[in-house]
Amino acid sequence: MRRTALVGGGAAGIGRAVAEDLARAGHRVVVTGRRPAALEQAARELSAETGAPVHPMVGDMADTGAAAGLLARIGEEHGPLDVLVLNAGGPPPGSVFDLGDDQWRSAFELLLLGPLRLARLALPAMAQRGFGRVVVVTSTAVRQPQPDLAASVVLRSAVTAAAKLLSREYAADGVTVNCVAPGATATERRTQVLTSRALAAGRPYEDLVAEDTAAVPAARPARPAEIAAAVTFLASPAASYINGTVLTVDGGRTETI
Ligand SMILES: NC(=O)c1ccc[n+]([C@@H]2O[C@H](COP(=O)([O-])OP(=O)(O)OC[C@H]3O[C@@H](n4cnc5c(N)ncnc54)[C@H](OP(=O)(O)O)[C@@H]3O)[C@@H](O)[C@H]2O)c1
């Protein structure tokens, strides 16, 4: 049985790795993102690499008004949605006082309202069919605050709380909602964050990379595929009794017990 999965931010980084892993696990995958050309190319490459159907569909996670249309189109073109991976780009770096109201508002729409709207629309139909998986890609910033990523810390804590509440709604109908919290992961986003940190500190980028890496007991950033493996597991039937939790995938970096 081929299940249908929607993967946000599926053209690059963690989202692309998740799309690939879910396709290899036998899903029909719809990848979304804002840039049509990048999406089409990713879908073409992923279909060829995995032999599974991977379809592009332009969609902005922050555009709450577009969520219903996106889900309706997936239903019409690819069948009912079984797996929803709530992932997109990260918010702009900055400390809690650096960010202006407009930046807080757009980060709120990207990291909380957009994912919440999609989940709210998708969950009842999953419950009716007796199977559903929602996985929110967050960050270890919810476990160990990073002061220069204030929007991520604040709003990902909020979406983690929302995921916890959502996980209770249809738990008896086979629908689970969990978070995967990546640590340092080798993608464009990590390059952007470390570049911004280097600029703010007036220090060489390479030094910031070395420091960031030294803080990881595994002594390296994650490969996107290592984050994807956790998402695919939580999306699988094998994870049926894991609900409302946060799976940290960070090479041992987070300093909590
Ligand atoms: N990499 C890390 O070290 C790390 C660590 C912790 C948490 N995270 C988080 O994990 C998530 C994925 O990170 P990543 O490293 O894979 O990021 P990335 O390399 O920047 O890739 C982000 C992907 O999401 C898409 N995207 C961006 N904004 C979007 C939007 N509004 N709606 C839909 N798609 C959007 C981008 O394509 P378009 O621009 O075409 O839309 C791109 O394909 C982010 O939230 C990030 O903050 C990353």
The ligand as an SDF file (V2000), in Angstrom:
LIG
                    3D

 48 52  0  0  0  0  0  0  0  0999 V2000
   20.3360   22.9710    9.3170 N   0  0  0  0  0  0  0  0  0  0  0  0
   20.4010   23.0460   10.6290 C   0  0  0  0  0  0  0  0  0  0  0  0
   21.4920   23.0450   11.2570 O   0  0  0  0  0  0  0  0  0  0  0  0
   19.1060   23.1170   11.4260 C   0  0  0  0  0  0  0  0  0  0  0  0
   19.1800   22.9310   12.8240 C   0  0  0  0  0  0  0  0  0  0  0  0
   18.0060   22.9990   13.5490 C   0  0  0  0  0  0  0  0  0  0  0  0
   16.8100   23.2660   12.9380 C   0  0  0  0  0  0  0  0  0  0  0  0
   16.7760   23.4480   11.5920 N   0  0  0  0  0  0  0  0  0  0  0  0
   15.4880   23.7600   10.9900 C   0  0  0  0  0  0  0  0  0  0  0  0
   15.0490   22.7100   10.1490 O   0  0  0  0  0  0  0  0  0  0  0  0
   14.2690   23.2760    9.0680 C   0  0  0  0  0  0  0  0  0  0  0  0
   14.8540   22.8390    7.7370 C   0  0  0  0  0  0  0  0  0  0  0  0
   16.1800   23.3330    7.7170 O   0  0  0  0  0  0  0  0  0  0  0  0
   17.1760   23.1600    6.4910 P   0  0  0  0  0  0  0  0  0  0  0  0
   18.5170   23.2090    7.1040 O   0  0  0  0  0  0  0  0  0  0  0  0
   16.7840   22.0240    5.6400 O   0  0  0  0  0  0  0  0  0  0  0  0
   16.8910   24.5420    5.7260 O   0  0  0  0  0  0  0  0  0  0  0  0
   17.3090   24.9870    4.2480 P   0  0  0  0  0  0  0  0  0  0  0  0
   18.5320   24.2610    3.8260 O   0  0  0  0  0  0  0  0  0  0  0  0
   17.3320   26.4700    4.3080 O   0  0  0  0  0  0  0  0  0  0  0  0
   16.0910   24.5070    3.3190 O   0  0  0  0  0  0  0  0  0  0  0  0
   14.8240   25.0160    3.5520 C   0  0  0  0  0  0  0  0  0  0  0  0
   13.8490   24.5350    2.4970 C   0  0  0  0  0  0  0  0  0  0  0  0
   12.5570   25.0270    2.8850 O   0  0  0  0  0  0  0  0  0  0  0  0
   12.0010   25.7890    1.8190 C   0  0  0  0  0  0  0  0  0  0  0  0
   11.2670   26.9060    2.4060 N   0  0  0  0  0  0  0  0  0  0  0  0
   11.7680   28.0330    2.9810 C   0  0  0  0  0  0  0  0  0  0  0  0
   10.7730   28.8330    3.3760 N   0  0  0  0  0  0  0  0  0  0  0  0
    9.6160   28.2020    3.0550 C   0  0  0  0  0  0  0  0  0  0  0  0
    8.2570   28.5190    3.2090 C   0  0  0  0  0  0  0  0  0  0  0  0
    7.8640   29.6790    3.7420 N   0  0  0  0  0  0  0  0  0  0  0  0
    7.3210   27.6300    2.7790 N   0  0  0  0  0  0  0  0  0  0  0  0
    7.6950   26.4680    2.2040 C   0  0  0  0  0  0  0  0  0  0  0  0
    8.9800   26.1220    2.0310 N   0  0  0  0  0  0  0  0  0  0  0  0
    9.9230   26.9750    2.4520 C   0  0  0  0  0  0  0  0  0  0  0  0
   13.1640   26.2320    0.9500 C   0  0  0  0  0  0  0  0  0  0  0  0
   12.7670   26.3770   -0.4100 O   0  0  0  0  0  0  0  0  0  0  0  0
   12.1360   27.7590   -0.9590 P   0  0  0  0  0  0  0  0  0  0  0  0
   13.0880   28.8330   -0.5250 O   0  0  0  0  0  0  0  0  0  0  0  0
   12.0580   27.5450   -2.4260 O   0  0  0  0  0  0  0  0  0  0  0  0
   10.7720   27.9000   -0.3580 O   0  0  0  0  0  0  0  0  0  0  0  0
   14.1150   25.0500    1.1050 C   0  0  0  0  0  0  0  0  0  0  0  0
   13.7910   24.0460    0.1640 O   0  0  0  0  0  0  0  0  0  0  0  0
   14.3050   24.7920    9.2560 C   0  0  0  0  0  0  0  0  0  0  0  0
   13.1530   25.1970    9.9390 O   0  0  0  0  0  0  0  0  0  0  0  0
   15.5350   25.0030   10.1080 C   0  0  0  0  0  0  0  0  0  0  0  0
   15.4990   26.1950   10.8390 O   0  0  0  0  0  0  0  0  0  0  0  0
   17.8920   23.3770   10.8190 C   0  0  0  0  0  0  0  0  0  0  0  0
  1  2  1  0
  2  3  2  0
  2  4  1  0
  4  5  1  0
  4 48  2  0
  5  6  2  0
  6  7  1  0
  7  8  2  0
  8  9  1  0
  8 48  1  0
  9 10  1  0
  9 46  1  0
 10 11  1  0
 11 12  1  0
 11 44  1  0
 12 13  1  0
 13 14  1  0
 14 15  2  0
 14 16  1  0
 14 17  1  0
 17 18  1  0
 18 19  2  0
 18 20  1  0
 18 21  1  0
 21 22  1  0
 22 23  1  0
 23 24  1  0
 23 42  1  0
 24 25  1  0
 25 26  1  0
 25 36  1  0
 26 27  1  0
 26 35  1  0
 27 28  2  0
 28 29  1  0
 29 30  1  0
 29 35  2  0
 30 31  1  0
 30 32  2  0
 32 33  1  0
 33 34  2  0
 34 35  1  0
 36 37  1  0
 36 42  1  0
 37 38  1  0
 38 39  2  0
 38 40  1  0
 38 41  1  0
 42 43  1  0
 44 45  1  0
 44 46  1  0
 46 47  1  0
M  CHG  2   8   1  16  -1
M  END
$$$$
